[in-house]
Amino acid sequence: MFWNAKNGRVQLDDTDMDYISFGKGDHILIMLPGLGDGLTTVKGLAIPMAMAYRMYAKDYKVYIFSRKNDLEEGCSTREMARDQAKAMKAMGIDTANIVGISQGGWENLKTTVGF
């Protein structure tokens, strides 16, 4: 596959979260998408996303997470950040570089400072 591109899903309490991964680098890069993720998640998009972000694939193992499935109405970005932290912990990711795109930037800030 292109840069080891894979689709995945991680279990979170009573629901799950879709993600994709690609790359061969020694460092981890997590990308958090913005509001558009609510319309079209990353599910099944491992190869197209790996192609779009291939400039990171040599230096990083890249993960792009969607928000959790079955998102409760009124869920805050703080709660989404907690979900992201749970997903990272469930996958054994202790340290990572995190990039937030649009609303994902709010989740990035809150995940980074440990909320």
C-alpha positions in Angstrom: 0.0 0.0 0.0 1.0 3.6 -0.4 3.3 4.6 2.5 1.7 1.7 4.6 -1.7 3.4 4.5 -4.2 1.7 6.7 -7.8 2.3 7.9 -8.5 1.6 11.6 -10.9 2.0 14.4 -10.2 2.4 18.2 -12.8 1.5 20.9 -13.8 4.3 23.3 -16.1 3.4 26.1 -19.5 2.7 24.5 -18.5 3.9 21.0 -15.5 4.0 18.7 -13.4 6.4 16.6 -12.2 5.9 13.0 -8.7 6.8 12.1 -6.2 6.3 9.3 -2.5 5.9 9.5 0.4 6.0 7.1 4.1 6.7 7.0 7.4 5.1 8.0 9.0 7.7 10.2 10.4 7.4 13.7 8.2 10.2 15.1 4.4 10.3 15.5 2.3 13.1 14.0 -1.4 13.3 14.8 -3.6 15.4 12.6 -7.0 16.5 14.0 -9.5 17.6 11.3 -12.0 20.4 11.6 -15.8 20.7 11.3 -15.8 19.1 7.9 -15.1 15.8 9.6 -18.7 15.7 10.8 -19.8 15.5 7.2 -17.2 13.1 5.8 -15.0 11.2 8.2 -11.6 9.6 7.4 -13.2 6.2 7.3 -11.9 4.4 4.1 -9.7 7.4 3.1 -6.2 6.0 4.1 -4.7 6.0 0.6 -6.1 9.4 -0.6 -5.1 11.0 2.7 -1.6 9.4 2.5 -1.2 10.8 -1.0 -2.4 14.3 0.1 0.0 14.4 3.1 2.8 12.3 1.7 5.4 15.0 2.5 5.1 13.8 6.2 5.3 10.1 5.5 9.1 9.8 5.4 9.7 11.4 8.8 6.5 10.5 10.7 4.1 7.8 11.4 0.9 9.9 10.8 -2.5 9.3 12.3 -5.6 11.3 11.3 -8.5 10.7 13.7 -12.1 11.5 13.1 -14.3 12.5 16.0 -15.9 9.6 17.8 -18.8 7.9 16.3 -22.1 8.5 18.0 -21.1 12.0 19.1 -23.6 13.4 21.7 -25.6 16.5 20.8 -23.9 19.5 22.4 -20.5 17.8 22.7 -17.9 20.5 23.4 -14.4 20.7 22.0 -13.1 20.1 25.5 -15.0 16.7 25.5 -13.6 16.0 22.0 -10.1 16.6 23.3 -10.7 14.1 26.1 -11.9 11.6 23.6 -8.7 12.2 21.5 -6.6 11.6 24.6 -8.4 8.4 25.4 -7.9 7.2 21.8 -4.2 7.9 22.0 -3.9 6.1 25.3 -5.8 3.1 24.0 -3.4 2.9 21.1 -0.3 3.3 23.3 0.6 6.7 21.9 2.3 8.6 24.8 4.1 11.3 22.9 3.2 12.9 19.5 3.4 16.0 17.5 -0.2 17.3 17.0 -1.5 19.5 14.3 -5.1 20.8 14.5 -6.9 22.0 11.3 -9.6 24.6 11.8 -11.7 23.4 14.8 -9.2 20.6 15.3 -6.9 23.4 16.5 -9.1 23.8 19.6 -9.0 20.1 20.2 -5.2 20.3 19.7 -4.7 22.9 22.3 -6.9 21.1 24.8 -5.3 17.7 24.2 -1.8 19.2 24.4 -2.4 20.8 27.8 -4.0 17.6 29.1 -7.7 18.5 29.5 
